Amino acid sequence: MKLGIYLDLKAINSLDKEIAPDEMKSFITRQIINNADDRAAQSDDVHRVIFYNSVINSANNITGRPLYVLEGDGYGFYEPAEVAWHDGEISAAIRAMSAAEILEFTAEMVRQEYLNLESTNDVFKTFNFGARIRRSPGRLWVEVLEFTDLDQEIAESAHPNIRMLFERAEHCLDREDYAGVLGATASAMEALAKETVGTESVANQTLGAFFECYKKASKLPKPVADYILSIYKKRNTDANAGHGSLGESTVTRDEAVFLFNVTKAFVACENALRDSA
């Protein structure tokens, strides 16, 4: 099934205030070139130029530049100058793009399978680019992120292990692995509970074993602590969240998105209340 691309142009155009780093563009270019070369069996210059031309015209179509008509020599081959032009132009076309254009372009490259969705989002994350490409049945769509005060709070105050678990949860969310989101967020809550109790005696215990101790130490409302325990229990019973299973997870996307964001709020609140005591 061929994927369509859903583009929220207002959201994409909001990225015009953001600069796409040249290093990120260069990295994306290398990935596209490597994948194009692989599809052309590397040594096949004829097919390599055809693939490069497809990429260049996808870029030109987005930036409004004229499309480049590829012309052979009449024998099914291309002149050396034609090959050299494509080698240089594929990089130049991508480096000239604005942030909004690079987002639309990379989504198109994912659709054409010149880029891998998960790897592309990893590149965006590495370079702090404020967008992600998402996949849902039958289509791709782009999400422009807003870096919130909550994100800033997590980045500045959360334990390194908890930050790592949030990165894992986000990666699972990108891959539609909602059981993985449950597993990572429940583990983040468990790590938060151990940090809150603050004694070596709970370091190797499960949350279930020291929950009452955590509940007494926590500054969060008691129903919130009880909810954290329920998420921990769900992780231990849901398929592939905490244990291997041949069954299917019951976690929906809506639940995963909620868990990802509410866990951030719990961590930020617990840290702020503990630090102010």
PEZI-V253248 format. One record per backbone hydrogen bond with DSSP energy under -1.0 kcal/mol. CO is the residue of the C=O (numbers start at 1). NH is the residue of the N-H. E is the energy in kcal/mol with one decimal. If there is no record, write none. Layout:
BEGIN
co->CO nh->NH e->E
co->CO nh->NH e->E
END
This chain:
BEGIN
co->4 nh->140 e->-3.0
co->7 nh->9 e->-1.2
co->8 nh->12 e->-2.7
co->9 nh->13 e->-2.9
co->10 nh->14 e->-1.1
co->12 nh->15 e->-1.9
co->13 nh->16 e->-1.9
co->14 nh->17 e->-1.1
co->15 nh->18 e->-2.4
co->21 nh->25 e->-2.0
co->22 nh->26 e->-2.6
co->23 nh->27 e->-2.1
co->24 nh->28 e->-2.6
co->25 nh->29 e->-2.6
co->26 nh->30 e->-2.3
co->27 nh->31 e->-2.0
co->28 nh->32 e->-2.4
co->29 nh->33 e->-2.8
co->30 nh->34 e->-2.6
co->31 nh->35 e->-2.3
co->32 nh->36 e->-2.7
co->33 nh->37 e->-2.8
co->34 nh->38 e->-2.2
co->35 nh->39 e->-2.1
co->36 nh->40 e->-1.5
co->37 nh->42 e->-3.8
co->38 nh->41 e->-1.4
co->41 nh->43 e->-3.4
co->43 nh->45 e->-1.2
co->44 nh->48 e->-2.1
co->45 nh->49 e->-2.4
co->46 nh->50 e->-1.6
co->47 nh->51 e->-2.6
co->48 nh->52 e->-2.8
co->49 nh->53 e->-2.7
co->50 nh->54 e->-1.9
co->51 nh->55 e->-2.0
co->52 nh->56 e->-2.9
co->53 nh->57 e->-2.4
co->54 nh->58 e->-1.6
co->55 nh->59 e->-2.2
co->56 nh->60 e->-2.7
co->57 nh->61 e->-2.3
co->58 nh->62 e->-1.3
co->59 nh->63 e->-2.3
co->60 nh->64 e->-1.4
co->60 nh->65 e->-1.3
co->77 nh->73 e->-2.5
co->79 nh->83 e->-2.0
co->80 nh->84 e->-2.6
co->81 nh->85 e->-2.2
co->82 nh->86 e->-1.9
co->83 nh->87 e->-2.0
co->84 nh->88 e->-1.7
co->85 nh->89 e->-2.9
co->86 nh->90 e->-1.8
co->88 nh->92 e->-1.9
co->89 nh->93 e->-2.9
co->91 nh->95 e->-2.4
co->92 nh->96 e->-1.4
co->94 nh->97 e->-1.5
co->98 nh->102 e->-2.5
co->99 nh->103 e->-1.7
co->100 nh->104 e->-1.9
co->101 nh->105 e->-2.7
co->102 nh->106 e->-2.5
co->103 nh->107 e->-1.9
co->104 nh->108 e->-1.8
co->105 nh->109 e->-2.3
co->106 nh->110 e->-2.3
co->107 nh->111 e->-2.1
co->108 nh->112 e->-2.1
co->109 nh->114 e->-2.7
co->109 nh->115 e->-1.3
co->110 nh->113 e->-1.1
co->116 nh->120 e->-2.3
co->117 nh->121 e->-2.3
co->118 nh->122 e->-1.9
co->119 nh->123 e->-1.9
co->120 nh->124 e->-2.4
co->121 nh->125 e->-2.5
co->122 nh->126 e->-2.6
co->123 nh->127 e->-2.1
co->124 nh->129 e->-3.2
co->125 nh->128 e->-1.4
co->129 nh->131 e->-1.8
co->130 nh->145 e->-1.8
co->132 nh->143 e->-3.1
co->134 nh->141 e->-2.6
co->136 nh->139 e->-2.6
co->138 nh->4 e->-1.7
co->139 nh->136 e->-2.4
co->140 nh->6 e->-3.8
co->141 nh->134 e->-3.8
co->143 nh->132 e->-2.5
co->148 nh->152 e->-2.0
co->149 nh->153 e->-2.5
co->150 nh->154 e->-2.4
co->151 nh->155 e->-2.6
co->152 nh->156 e->-1.9
co->153 nh->157 e->-2.5
co->154 nh->158 e->-1.6
co->159 nh->163 e->-2.3
co->160 nh->164 e->-2.2
co->161 nh->165 e->-1.8
co->162 nh->166 e->-2.0
co->163 nh->167 e->-2.0
co->164 nh->168 e->-2.1
co->165 nh->169 e->-2.5
co->166 nh->170 e->-2.5
co->167 nh->171 e->-2.2
co->168 nh->172 e->-2.4
co->169 nh->173 e->-2.3
co->170 nh->174 e->-2.3
co->171 nh->175 e->-1.6
co->172 nh->177 e->-3.0
co->173 nh->176 e->-1.2
co->176 nh->178 e->-1.2
co->177 nh->181 e->-1.4
co->178 nh->182 e->-2.0
co->179 nh->183 e->-2.5
co->180 nh->184 e->-2.6
co->181 nh->185 e->-2.7
co->182 nh->186 e->-2.4
co->183 nh->187 e->-1.8
co->184 nh->188 e->-2.0
co->185 nh->189 e->-2.2
co->186 nh->190 e->-2.2
co->187 nh->191 e->-2.5
co->188 nh->192 e->-2.3
co->189 nh->193 e->-2.3
co->190 nh->194 e->-2.0
co->191 nh->195 e->-2.3
co->192 nh->196 e->-2.3
co->193 nh->197 e->-2.4
co->194 nh->198 e->-2.4
co->199 nh->202 e->-1.3
co->200 nh->203 e->-1.4
co->202 nh->205 e->-1.6
co->206 nh->210 e->-1.3
co->210 nh->214 e->-2.2
co->211 nh->215 e->-3.1
co->212 nh->216 e->-1.6
co->213 nh->217 e->-1.8
co->214 nh->218 e->-2.7
co->221 nh->224 e->-1.1
co->221 nh->225 e->-1.6
co->222 nh->226 e->-2.3
co->223 nh->227 e->-1.9
co->224 nh->228 e->-2.3
co->225 nh->229 e->-1.9
co->226 nh->230 e->-1.9
co->227 nh->231 e->-2.1
co->228 nh->232 e->-2.1
co->229 nh->233 e->-2.5
co->230 nh->234 e->-2.2
co->231 nh->235 e->-2.3
co->232 nh->236 e->-1.4
co->234 nh->238 e->-2.8
co->238 nh->241 e->-1.7
co->243 nh->240 e->-1.4
co->252 nh->256 e->-2.3
co->253 nh->257 e->-2.8
co->254 nh->258 e->-2.2
co->255 nh->259 e->-2.8
co->256 nh->260 e->-2.5
co->257 nh->261 e->-1.9
co->258 nh->262 e->-3.1
co->259 nh->263 e->-2.1
co->261 nh->265 e->-1.7
co->262 nh->266 e->-2.4
co->263 nh->267 e->-2.5
co->264 nh->268 e->-2.6
co->265 nh->269 e->-2.6
co->266 nh->270 e->-2.8
co->267 nh->271 e->-2.4
co->268 nh->272 e->-2.4
co->269 nh->273 e->-2.8
co->270 nh->274 e->-2.4
co->271 nh->275 e->-2.6
co->272 nh->276 e->-1.4
END
